[in-house]
Amino acid sequence: MKERIISPDFIKGLCIILMVYGHITQIGTMANYQNYVSKVIYTFHMPLFLIISGYFFHISTKVKIQVSKILKKIALPYVIFITLYLIGLTLVSHLDIPTNSTPPTDILSFVAKIFIFSAGSYWFLHSLILISLSILLINYLIKDKNSLIFYVFVILLMVILERYELVKIRTSTYFLLGYVIKQLTNKNVEISQRYVLLLIPISISLYFSKEVFYFSILEVLNCFIIFSILWYIGKKFKYLKVNKFISYIGQNTLIILLTHSLFIIMGKVFCHTFLKIDPSGISYSLIITATTITLSLISSIIMDKLSISKYLFSVDKIYNASWLNDNKRV
């Protein structure tokens, strides 16, 4: 049996942890410092997710089957959970609890946030659905995924999606970057230690430029560098328990992505209690991050036990515990 490549799971696990932390509304005396940390996180965590998504995107000759899988395994859970998120967001706003997101004001904006513009972190799945279906459409019409004309039409379609504010060109760029990396490496990414030691100071130095904080050549370069560094760390130190644990989190990113906003909203109720114990707000951010991820994983276990997963995700089990099982055998 072919061994699973751990680096993508490691990258996804680290990025999902940072994403949850970044989505928490920072409070307390250290809020400004934590907001800056979140600002740095935002320069690479979702781009890396998109690169990994593009890297593993496969264009099948059976287009109808692939479209059906996208609709059942991504689109359906997306619609269900963003609906729950928007309802929760509306309830929180009526309780005057601070939040980073604006709730819909009427039924029309509610529907628009689901199907057109998306909301919160759910924009990722919304964009993933549109990009995937667009590429499959181009491949269905062109019939040659390796031709120049295929890439030209894909780029043109991505520009159209940007023009109508459906998918940002930044999002499409990173997805396509991951897809191109796979085509060039044939899923055999090899990164040397010398290369990594050279890239680390380059990435650090890039943060002295403002351009790395918005979509630019420097941001793309920095994301590619961080992707290379994390890929090396994930592969080189794959037997370390911390790496295995992060990879385990990475194998369960979908359920965390779908449910974390709901648990973060619930955690907002306790923000004043946390501030009485720790005015800095750091313990609130860290504990809510850990609790949110834990509750997301527990929710996936419950869904599996109740056989809900096969209706929501078209799979028997959404929870992946391979890391825990591997450690039990050691």
Beta strands, then each sheet from edge to edge (+ up, - down):
end
